[in-house]
Structures are given as structure tokens and as C-alpha cells.
Amino acid sequence: MSGGATDGVGATDGVGATDVLVVGAGPTGLFTACELLRRGVGVRLIDRAAAPSTTPKALALWPRALDLLDDLGVGPALRAAAVPIAGFSYFSGGAPLARFTIPPELRPVHLPQYETERLLTERLHELGGKIERGVRLLAFDDLDHSGRVDATDGVTAVVEHGDAGVRRVRASFVVGADGAGSAVRGALGAGFQGSTYPLSFALVDARVEGDLPPDQLLYYQAASGTLMIAPLPDGVFRILAVMPQDAGTVTAPMMQSLLDERGPGGVTLTETVWRTVYRVHARTATDYQRGRVFLAGDSAHVHSPAGGQGMNNGLQDGANLAWKLAAVLGGAAPASLLDDYTAERSEATDRIVADTDRQTRAWMAHTRTRVAVRDAAFRAADRTGLVPGQVFPVMAGRRVRYTPRRPTQEPSGRTRCSLLRRVPGRLRTGMVFPRELAVRHGMTGGPDAPAGWTVAVLTRHPYGDFPDLVTRTLRPWPAVRRVLLHPSEAVPLTGCATTGFYLVRPDGHIAAHGHAEDLERLRTELGRVLLPQG
């Protein structure tokens, strides 16, 4: 494993070499490359486009993604350039329907995708990386179809490198982050199953005259279709509308007409920044991995833009994969650590696809019965407080969970703690360890010191021997940190007052939780994910 980017032209065989070849320099590819570089992994990042994208595309970054960007070191600059979103307001037939205020700790920010890519590119350069542009993946020379990571020691990618012609790049691993039309997915022969919604959507980013709130998403649901208004930086607003069936292309006059018909009234488009028409798809790859080649971001899944989850999901793919690749390449973990990538990320994606599908179908309601049911559901949610307490935490990424697959990941026996974890929203194994506690105890690392494995120990008896027993358990793995949690700070966030431990992965997810009698389970889990070093 070698740090920094590698240009990798072999002196004798004409084949470039690198630890990881990342295909695609969108947000997912850039983030994954940065995470690998700051863990000392050699990276080549290629993109078929000759220049960076200048289209706004995805906007929303929710708190879980912002956490990851904070840890990478780009969070402060990103927040300074973005606009925060404080709530959603819904209207039906022009009348107010529901208004949901997002709790401050769960609020997303809006930023054009090209700005997110710019900030990630700057960080890539700081870490010694670069983007090789105008480079197109053609095929893999020696792809192993057994699906086992340990079946080979690498894969050879055939790439077309502009005027330089066809080259070969030998990589220990390949990450395909090259979008919905992924060449990597095509080279793998993986399917892209799912469906396409029957409606087209028109989108315009424009400056306007009129009174629009700078921190609210507005949804106007009319008999002729839905219209959404979202704020962007610099006084720009995104207007998204279900297109009339007889409309061919999106124009400013057409969008003005839809805005007048469905929107708040008194708002005039003055300067169009970007416009497009698109269909909405809900598709996932049949395989996220084959051997040493992985798919991430839109290469692995696409879904409705409802809720602004797409870019966030891709960043979490990169966060899940990068530390695992680094650990395997660095000799700290067995290759089997990578086996969980598909199961974990497909589980998270399937939930997002289901959630965004429900929202999209609400946009598409047009019969009287469906409109009445939809409106009644929104009114009920407004009255009960369901959305701030249950929906926004999910959208913010605070409820992402990788379901445990082994008994040793959970406490033995039945305790009050294990029963309480069944309550919706309570912390469970597989979820992200509470951010507030993780930051306070240095478990998230920092831009120059990526997070590693941590065992967080909670003891009700400060003079007991349990922390020392944990330390002895960790002796074969000296790189694993041990931190002590005080009950007064931990119990309100974890919900568990029983003496025990949380094994927390480098990406912040809880790999295992146990109580005082479960140290053998901790040893088992550590032995599965880490090679002994001491």
C-alpha cells in the first residue's frame, strides 16, 4: 500500500499500477478517493469528462453526510457556501395543508452539486490526489467471476486515455462511481433492475421576483400536478414540476405558467440559471461487488429525488467502502471484511428507495380519492408531530442501520436494555454511534487522523475492574482505542445503563454491543474484522 496518487506507468510492461482505481469524479468518487488517500492508499481517479461539471444537479446534504464531510475536513467551507433548510410547507389546491419545522440538529443544507465537487476536489489536491480527465473505462482484462476477493490479487482495467490511446491499469481494487450509465457496471455484466415512473419532471433553477422564504421547501399539490420550490445560494430557487403530458421541452414561459397555475402567486422568473427535463427511475444493481470490483453511488442505485437522498446515499457508500479497502490493503484486516459491503449498502438503499417511492407517489396523486387520502395523511402528521420525531431523523441519516447478522454482535441474555432497543428510534447495534458522544471522545478522528476502531466502555462502578478486563481483551489489537463513558453523558443518548461496551467501526457504525459478561463475544467480533497485530 502506497500513499498519494500514482501515475503508475510501468517501466517494463506498459501497465500502470495503483492500489485502488476509482472510476468517476462525481461526489461519490471524489469522496471515496479522498477517504482512501488520507488512509495512505494509492489512488488513481479517472473521469471520462474533459472538464468538471457546471450543472447544479443534486442539492441536499443531510446531517449524516455532513458528519462525513466534517471528518474529511470540508464541512466548514461547505456550510459557509450553502443555505440551511429549516422546514417543509405543503399546500393542496392553493390552501395550506401542513408545515413541518426541522429540529436544528437534523437540518440539511442546499448547495449546487458542482460546488460540493469543487470543495472535494480541493481536498483531493491537498491530499496529493488528482483527477485524470478524458479517460474512459473500456473493459476489464482479467475479471474474476467467482465473486471472491481472495481469488486474485488484482484486476486490470483497459482505459482509453485521450490522445494517448488505450492503456492498461493494474489495480488491487476498482471502485465504479461513474453514474447511472456506469461503464464499470456494464463491464461487470451486472443488471440494473427496477422501474421508471410514468411522468416527466421539468426543472428550472432561476432568480425570481416575489416573496419566497429563503429556508423553506414549498410543495404545491394541484389537480394538474405537483410543483416544488427549493432555495439555493445566491438568491436562486429551484422550481420542479410534474410536466404536462403535451409539453415537449422545458422553457421559462412554460415554467412561469406552471408557477402561476400551481404555485403561491406573485412570483416571477427573472433569470434562468439551468433547466432540464428528466424521468425518475428507481433502480438498483443486481450486484454491488464482483471480486475486487465494487459499485458505489448512482452506479449502484438511482431513485427519486424526493427527500434529496441520492448524493447522501452515495457518500455513505464511499464511507462504508474506503476504510475497509484501506484496512485490507494495509494488512490490518482479512479480505473477508469486504464481504459485508453489498449486504449493508443494499439494505440502506432499499429503505431509501421505499421511502422516496412513497413521497413520489404522493406527488403523482390525481384522483379525488387519492388526493383526499394524501391530504388527510399530511394533516394528521402535522397534528401529531410524527414528521419531526420520526421522519426527519430518517431523512437526516440518523436511523441508518446495518442489521446484525451474528449473535455475537448483540448482548447475551435478555435485559431491560435489550428490550428498550425495540422502541423506534432507540440506539441499536448496526446504527451510527451517537455523534455527540463520538466527537466528545475523539472517536471521529479528524482531517489528518482518520478514525479507527474504538471500544466505548460504560461502567456503573468507576472503581470496578471491567475497563481493565476490556483492555486485556484488546491486547492482540493494540490499534483499537478504548474510551470510558460516564453514565450521566452516555445513558441519555444510548439508552443502555448496563455495564458493557460498544465496538464502533471507523465509519461510526456500531459493529457489536455487549454487557460485562460478553467479553468473549467482543473477542470473537474483533477476530473476525481485524488481524492480530500484537
N, C-alpha and C positions, 0 to 999 in steps of 0.2 A: 504494500500500500504506500502510495506516494502523495505528499501534499501538493496542492496547487493544480492549475490546469496543465495539461500535457498536449503539446502539438504532435508528438508521437510519430514521427516518420522514421521507420526502422532503417538502419544503415545497410542491412543486407537483404531483407526480404520485401522491402517496399510496403510493409504493413504497419500502420500506426498502432500504437498501443496505449491503453489507458485502463484505469480501474473501472470507471463507470462511464458509459456513453449515454448522455441524456439527449433525446431527440425532441425538439420543440422548446422554444424560448418564450412561451407564454407564462402566465403567473405560476402554474404548477411546475413547469420545467425549470424556471428561474429559481423558485424557492427550493426545489429539490437539489439543484446544483449547489446553491449557497449552503444548505444544510450539510451536504457531503463535504464541501470544501472546508468548512470550519471544523469538521471532524478529521481532517487530514487525509481525505480521499482524493485521489487524482480524478479529474473530471474533464471530459470533452462535451461541450454543449453546442449542438448544431441546430440550425433552423433553415427551412427552405426559403423563407422570405429574404429578400435582399436588404430590407430596411425594417426598423421597428414599426409596429402597428401604430396608427394615429387615430383609430376609431375608439370611441368610449366603451362600447360593449358592456361588460359586467360592471356593476356599481357597488353593490353592498358588501361590506366586510363586517361580519358579526363578531362578538367578543371572543369566541374560541379561536377564530382565525387571527384576530388582533393579538391575542396572547402569543401565538406562534411568531407573529411578525415582531412583537416586542422582544422576544427572546433572541431573535435574529439580529436585532439592532435597528430595524427600520420603523418601528412603531411611532416614535415621537415625530419624525418627519412626515409620516403618513397622516397622523392625526392633524398636524398643522395645516395640511393641504386639503383635508376632507371637510365635509359638513356632517354634523351629528344628526341623527333622526330620533325624535322624541316620541313619535306616536303615529298611529294609523287612524284615519277617519273614513267612514263608509257612508255612502248616500245611495238611496234607491228611488228612482223616479224623481230625482231632484230634491227629495226630503232627507234630512239627517236620519241615519239608521243606527250607527254605533260609533263610539270613539274610544280608542284604547291607548292609554298612556304607557309607554315602555319604561319600566323601572330603570333608573340611571345606570345600574351595573350591567344591564342587558342590552343597552342601546347599540345599534350598528352605526357605521359611518358610511357616507357615499363619496366615492372617488372614481373618476373615469379609469377604466382598466389600463389605458396607456400610461397613466400616472403611477399606478401600482407597479407596472412593469418597469417604468423608469427608475423608481426607487429601488426595486430589486436588482436591476442591472447595475446601479451604482454600488450596491452592496457586493454584488458578484465581483466587480472590478477591485473593490477593496480587499477581497479575499484572494485575489490573484487569478480569478477566472476571466473568461472572455466568451463571447458568442461568435461562432463561426457561421456567417450568414451565406445564403445562396448555396447551402449544402443540403442535398436531398437523399434520404434513405431509399435505396432501390430494393435490397433483399438482404437475407442472411445466408452466408455460405454454408454454415455447418450447424444449423439449428437442431438441437436435440429434442425430439418429441416425446421423450419418456416422461417429461414433467418434473424430473428430479434435478434439484440444484446441483447435487454432487455427481451427476452423471458425466459432466465435463468440467474443464477448468476455465471455460470462457466461450465467447461467441464472436464470430467475425461478421461485421456489418459491411455491406457493399454500399458505398455512397458516391453520389455524383457531386463533384466539388467545383462547380462553375467551369471556368476555362481550364482548370487543371485536370478535368476529366474524371474518370472513375477511379476511386481509391478504395482500399480496404482498411478497416479499423478493427483491431482485436481488442475486445473489452472483457473484463471479468464478468460484468453485468451490463445490461441495457435497460434504460427506463424510457418507455414511449409516452411522451406527454405532448403529442403532436395533434391534438384536437379530434373533433368528431369524425373527420375523414382520415383518421390515423393510418399512415403508411406502415407503422410498426404493427398495428393490429392486423392489417392486411397481410403483412409478411408472415405473421404467426398463423394465419388462417382461422383466427377466432371470429365467431359470429358476433353480430350486434343486434340483439333481439329486443323487440318492443313494438311500439306503435307511434303513429303520428296523429295529432289532434286534427279534426276536420276543418278547423278555422285558420285563417291567416291573421297575423297581427301587424299593424302599422306602427312604426316608432319614429318619433321626431325628438331630437334634442334641440331646444331653441331658447332664446331670450324672449321675454314677454313683457307686455304692459298689463298691469292689473294687480290685484291683491291676492297673492298666493303665499301661504306660510312657508318660511324657509327651512322648517324642520319637521314637516309632516308629509306622510304619504297619503294621498287622497284617492279614494276609489269611488267612481261614479258608475252605478249599475242601472242601465236604462233598458227599455224594451228592445232597442236597436243594437244593444251590445254594451260591453264594459269599456270604461276609459279610466286610465290611471295617470296620476301626475306625481312625479318624484323630483325633489330638489337635488341639484348638483352644485359644485362650487362655481364661483364667478357669476352668480345670477342666472345660471342656465337651469331649465327644467326639462325633464324627460316626460313626454306625453306618449303613452302606449294605449292603443285602442284595437279592439276586435274590428277587423276590416269589413266594410260592406261587401257582399258577395260579388257585386258588379264592378268593384274597383280593381284596377289592374296594378297601378303603381301608387306609391305614396307621394303626395305633393303637399306643399304648405297650404294651399287653398283647401284641399280635401281635409287636412288635419284641423284647420281652423273651423271648417264646417262641423266636424265631429266634436270639436271642443265646444262650439256654441250649442250643439244639439244635446250633448250628454253632460257637459261639464258645469262649472259653477256660474258661468256667465260673467261678462265684463273682463275677460282675459283675451288679449290679442297677441298672436305670434309676431315678433318683430324681426328676428334674425335666426335663421335655421343654421344650426351647427352640424347636425348629422341627421340622416334619415335612412330608413331601411324598411323592408318588408320581410317577414320570416314566418316559417311554420314552426310549431312547437313539437318536439319529439320527446318521447320517454323511452330510452333505450339503454341497455347495459351489455357489456361484453360477456360472452359466454365463459371466457377465461380471463382473469386479470394477470395471469402468470403462466408462462410455459418455460420450464427450465430456468435459465438465467435471464430471461426477458420479462419485464413487468410493464403493465399499463397503469397510467395514473391520469387523473383529471378527465377531460372530455374524451380522451382516447378510450377510457374505460366505461364512461357513463355520461349521458346527457339527459336532461329533464327540463320541465317547465321552469321559466324564470320566476314563477310565483314564490315570494318569500326571499328572493335573492340568495339562494343557497349554492349555486353552481361553483363559483370561484372558491368559496369557503370549503366546499367538499374536496375540491382538487388540492388545496393547500394541506388539508388533513391527510389526503393520500400521501403527499410528499413527506409530511411529518412522520407518518407511520413507517414509511419505507426507508428513509435516509439513515436513521440511526441503526436500523437492522443491517443494512448493507455495510455500514461503517464497522459495526461490531464483527460481522463475519469476515470482512476483508482484513481487519486488524487482528484477527486471531483471538478475540475475546469471547466469541460465541460460535456454536456449531452452525452449519449451514441450515439445519432444520429450523432455526429461528425464523427463517423466511417463509416457512410453510403456512403460517397463520395470516399472511398478508391478504390473500384473496378472501378468506372467510371473514376477517374483521372488516375490511373496507366494503365488501359487498353487503354485509349486514347493515352497516351505517348507510350506504347508498340506497338500499331497498326501502329503508324507513323514510328517507328524504323523498324518493320517488312517490311513495304513497301519500306523504303529506302534501307535496306540491300538486299531485294529481287532484286531491280534494279541493285545493284552492282554485285550480284552473277550471274545474267543472263548475264551481260556483260562479266564476266569470262567465261561463257559457250558458248559464240557466236562461231560458227564454220563454218557456210555457208559464202560464199563470200559476199552476200548481207548484212548479219548481221554484219560481220566484218567491212565492209565499212561504215555502218551506225554508228557503235560504234566508229570507229576511227575518223570519221568526227565530232562526238559529242565531243570527247576529244579535238580535235584540236580547235574547236570553243570555248570550255570552257577555253582553255589555252589563246586564243587571247583576250577574253572578260573580263577576271578576275572574272568570275562567281563563281568559286570554292572558292577562299579566302573570297569573300564578302558574299556569300550566303550558300555555302555547309559546309565550315568548322565551322561557328557558330552553325549550326545544329548538326554536329558531336560532337562539344565541349560541347553540352548540354545547350548552351546559348539561344536557341529558344524553349525549353520545355515549354509547356503551358497547363494549365488545363482550358478548355473553361468555362467561367462563365455560370451559369445555372439560375441566378435570376436577374431581373432588378436592384435590389438594390446593385449589385456588380459593376455597371457601373454608370458614371455621368448621371444626368438628363439633358434633352435638347440636342441640337446639338451645338457644339463649334468647333473652329478650332482645338483644342486639340483632340477631338474625331475623327475628320476627318483624322488627320495625323496618328492616330494609325492604320489606314487601310494599311499604307505603309509597305511593307515587312521589317521585322527587327526592326520596332519601338516597343517600350515598350507598352505592353497591359496587362490588367487585366488577371491574371492567370499565367503570366510569372514570372520568378525569378527577384526580385528587383535588380537593378544594384549592382554587387558585390563591386565595388569600393566605392560607397556611403554607402553600408551596413557596410563594415569594418570600414570606417572612423567614422561612428556614433555609433559604438559598437552594431549594430543590429544583428551581427552573434554570439554573445556570445563568449565563449571560452571553452577550455577543462574542466575547473572546474565550468563553469557557462553557461549552455546551453541557447540558445536563447529562448526568449518568444515572445509574441505578441508585435508588435510595430505599432504605428501610426506615420508615417512620414508626417510632415506638411510643405507645401510650401506656402509662402505668399509673394506677391509682395509689401506689405506695412508693413515694420518692426514695425511700431507703431500701426498697426491695432489690432482689438480685436479678430480676427479669432483663433489664438493659444489658447486664454483663453476660447473661446467657445468650442474648441476641448477638453480642459482639463475638462470642466464641463460635457461634454458628456461622458467622461471616468470614472466618479466618481463611478459608480456601479462596475467597473472592475479595481481596483487600481493596479493590477499587470501588466496592459498594459502600456508600456513605450510610452512617447511622445518625438519625436525628431524634431528639427527645421532644415529645409533645406534652404540654401541660394540659390536664383535663379541662381547665376553665376555657382554654382557647380552642381546643380540638373538638370537644364533645358537641358544642352547638353546631359545628359545621359537618362533623362526620356522623353524628347520631349514635355513636357507639361509645359507651363509658366503660366497657370491659377492658381490662389489661390485655394488650395484644399488639399487633403490628400491621402495617400496610407496606407491601412491596410495590414500589412505584417505579414504572419504566421511565426511560429517558424522554418519552413523548408525553409524560404526565399521567398516563392511564394506570390504574391500579391493577397490577398483574396478579396479586394474591392478597388476601386478608385472613388473619387468624388470631387466635387468642393465646394465652400463656401456655396452654398445653399443646400448641400446634407448631412448635419449632421444627419438628421433623417434616412437616408439610412445607415450611419455608425452605428448608434444606433441599427438599425434592424439587421445588419450583426453581430455585437458583441453579440447581444442577441441570435442569432442562434448558435454561436460556443462556447460561454462562459456562465457559470452560474454566476449571480451576487454575488460578494463577499463583497461588501461594503454597 
